[in-house]
Amino acid sequence: MKTRYVFLLLIGAAAAAAFLPGDARGQDRDASRPQASAPAPSGGLLGILQHGNWQCALPGDAGGEAFIEVPAEAFRIGTASSYESPQGSGIYLLRGTEVVFTRGPKKDQRFKVLGANTLQKLNPDGSLSRLICTRVGSGN
């Protein structure tokens, strides 16, 4: 007798669930799973910089030069995420809107991508520095 009541209870619950609105049908298992923490600011898709020569400069002032070139910071982007600078060659990683030089003389230098041909150097604390690098040619 008890089994018949349990069976009827299950049938009634199944019928009720079939006719309830979508948001009342039970727990959304995807929504109840723990969510990943927010991505790091440097997160994003891997990419490459435009190949060619990049010139770096500091802003000038209204009474003199518009910008002050810094030749020691210049570099050339080549194939396979490689770069060459006056001090030697190395490798970089572009992830999202951040470039980090991972090997070579510019190792650990970071830049924010401002556009397809413009980068701004980041200070060690992550704040923006005044140095801007611009692609000036394809280097062919």
C-alpha positions in Angstrom: 0.0 0.0 0.0 2.8 2.4 0.9 4.5 1.7 -2.4 1.4 2.7 -4.3 1.3 6.1 -2.5 5.0 6.7 -3.2 4.3 5.8 -6.9 1.4 8.2 -7.1 3.4 10.9 -5.3 6.2 10.5 -7.9 3.7 10.6 -10.8 2.1 13.7 -9.4 5.4 15.5 -8.9 6.5 14.7 -12.5 3.2 16.0 -13.8 3.4 19.2 -11.8 7.0 19.7 -13.0 6.0 19.3 -16.6 3.4 22.1 -16.4 5.4 24.6 -14.3 7.0 27.6 -16.0 10.6 27.3 -17.1 12.2 29.2 -14.2 10.4 27.1 -11.6 11.4 23.7 -12.9 14.3 23.4 -10.6 17.9 24.3 -10.1 19.9 25.5 -13.1 23.0 23.3 -12.7 25.2 25.5 -14.9 24.3 28.6 -12.8 25.0 26.7 -9.5 28.5 25.7 -10.5 31.3 27.9 -9.0 32.3 30.6 -11.4 35.9 31.3 -12.4 37.5 34.3 -10.9 37.8 37.5 -13.0 40.5 37.2 -15.6 43.7 39.0 -15.0 44.0 42.4 -16.8 46.6 40.9 -19.2 44.3 38.1 -20.1 43.0 37.7 -23.6 43.7 36.0 -26.9 47.3 35.5 -28.0 48.4 37.6 -31.0 51.3 39.1 -32.8 52.5 42.6 -33.3 52.8 44.2 -36.8 56.1 43.3 -38.3 58.6 46.1 -38.8 60.5 48.9 -37.2 59.2 50.4 -34.0 60.4 53.9 -32.9 60.0 54.9 -29.3 59.8 58.5 -28.0 58.8 60.6 -25.0 56.4 63.5 -25.4 58.1 66.9 -26.0 56.6 70.3 -25.1 54.9 73.2 -26.8 58.1 75.3 -26.7 60.3 72.7 -28.5 60.2 69.3 -30.1 56.9 67.5 -30.3 58.6 64.3 -29.2 62.0 63.2 -28.1 63.1 60.0 -29.8 64.7 57.4 -27.5 66.9 55.2 -29.9 67.9 52.8 -27.1 64.2 51.7 -26.8 63.7 51.1 -30.5 63.1 47.6 -31.8 62.2 45.6 -34.9 59.4 42.9 -34.8 60.1 39.9 -36.9 58.5 36.5 -37.4 57.6 33.9 -34.7 57.1 36.6 -32.0 60.7 37.7 -32.2 62.3 41.1 -31.8 65.6 42.8 -32.4 66.8 45.9 -30.5 70.1 47.8 -30.5 71.1 45.6 -27.5 70.2 42.2 -29.0 67.3 39.9 -29.9 64.6 38.1 -28.0 61.0 37.0 -27.8 57.7 38.7 -26.8 54.2 37.6 -26.0 51.1 39.6 -26.9 48.1 38.6 -24.9 44.9 40.7 -25.1 46.1 44.3 -24.9 49.4 43.7 -23.2 52.8 42.9 -24.6 55.5 41.4 -22.4 59.0 40.8 -23.6 59.9 37.4 -22.3 63.5 36.9 -23.4 66.4 39.0 -24.5 67.5 42.5 -23.5 64.0 43.8 -23.1 63.0 40.9 -20.8 60.2 41.8 -18.4 59.3 45.1 -20.1 55.6 45.5 -20.5 53.6 47.6 -22.9 49.9 48.4 -23.3 48.5 48.1 -26.9 46.9 51.4 -27.8 46.3 50.6 -31.5 47.6 48.3 -34.3 50.7 50.5 -34.6 51.1 52.1 -31.1 52.3 50.8 -27.7 52.7 52.6 -24.4 55.3 51.3 -21.9 54.1 50.2 -18.5 56.1 51.0 -15.3 57.0 48.1 -13.1 54.0 48.8 -10.9 51.7 48.6 -14.0 51.0 52.3 -14.4 51.4 53.9 -17.8 54.8 55.5 -18.4 55.3 58.4 -20.8 57.2 56.3 -23.4 55.2 55.6 -26.6 56.4 53.3 -29.4 55.0 53.5 -32.9 55.6 51.3 -35.9 57.3 53.4 -38.5 57.8 50.9 -41.3 57.6 47.4 -42.5 61.4 46.9 -42.1 61.8 45.4 -45.6 
